[in-house]
Amino acid sequence: SEQVIDSILEPLCFPEQSTDGPSLHGPSSELLVCLFCSESVLLQQKDFLLKHLLLEHKMVIADVKLIADLPKYMLYWKGRFLEQPVTDFCSVIKTNSTGPVEKQEDYFLLCDVLPEDRVLREKLQQKRLEEVLEQQQKERDDNSFHRLCMFCSEEFSGNRSTLLNHMAREHSFSIGLPDNIVYCTEFLDALQRKLDNLQCLYCEKTFRDKTTLKDHMRKKAHRRINASNREYDRFYVINYLELGKTWEEVQSEDDRELVDDEDDDWSDWQAHPVSAVCLFCDHQSDTMDQIYTHMKEGHGFDLLMLRTELGLRFYQQVKLVNFIRRQIHQSRCYGCQEKFESRADALRHIMAEGHVMKLPDASAWDQPQYYFPTYENDALLCTLSDSDNDQSEEASHGEDVPVIAEDMSDLRALKQSSVLNQLLKNRKCYTSETGAVKLRLSNRLIAIPVPALSVTC
């Protein structure tokens, strides 16, 4: 027996996080029953039961962590073992096979090499995915959501997206798009517990008071969750697509398929939705036309008309959007510069006074500081496009753009040694329809508007 206890049955891993949190297996109050006797334990104590199976019944279940619903799996096989002998289903492993017969022991391995076991695992996985998608749909349709913001204590009611969008917009804290999240209330509860325990959500260090924690998260840009913390896996739908694989593994497999299949037909390729947020409310749209139509019909703001009437070049549109975002964020009317107590008061004033299309003199917003986005994940900037007469205007406004002379005699060498070219080789990137280059650096998506640049990655 001592030899069995010291045996290592599968590769070991250092624990990345505490296992006290929720897992993909769901609630831990369910009971696990032994396959052969009356022994039972709570799901969270499954290691005890697995040890019991090994020591008392000489049974090993392979890849337990890949079983979507372990309690149902155990009940199924308990019933089957009552109907037929264990040897009809399990591989038999004989220990000390070259030694004396009295020292030999038979162990049984239950794994998905058996077709019946594989079908069972796949059915359990499919059922779990259906349950998760059904739960996600309920949360998407639920308008009874009610909760306080964990950063400013502002109260939100209605759909969960209003709170999530508020935290992303006002506090630069995003846990992802609402449609990618499931068990949202439990997710927010877990985050709130960490903050209540004065724990940073990203590096997970503990601080002496709330003020110190707040300053740390702001200065270190730690207003985000730790993607390597497996405690959060069960709150993202992608983690249920292939059980046992993280979203990084699923994503890397998809990337390899794209790289390996170079001859694939790209004629039906479609860009991912941009999910741009309205300048005046929390509404999100998946396409450029939808967000422009919403702002025009819902708020009377016509960005396309302003672009045409004022002859705005690409960079001027960027600065104008960032200027409006900044002013509204600071609870100020961008048309008359009047300051208000809250963002909501400023927006009511803008609508009531008809200042939606009232812009100050260009000297107020056409400033270098507005090259930088007010919200770093502002997808609206990626929907901007050049006006029709940009080509002619660039020729007459060439003095606005610094130009560095190049020796064109060795253009190929110049391209190969380009710093931007090296950066693009070392980072995942792609170009949007507007020509903006998007780089993914340290899990942050950075958009660099380069209308005249053609990039191939």
Disulfide bonds with the S-S distance in Angstrom:
Cys429-Cys457 2.17
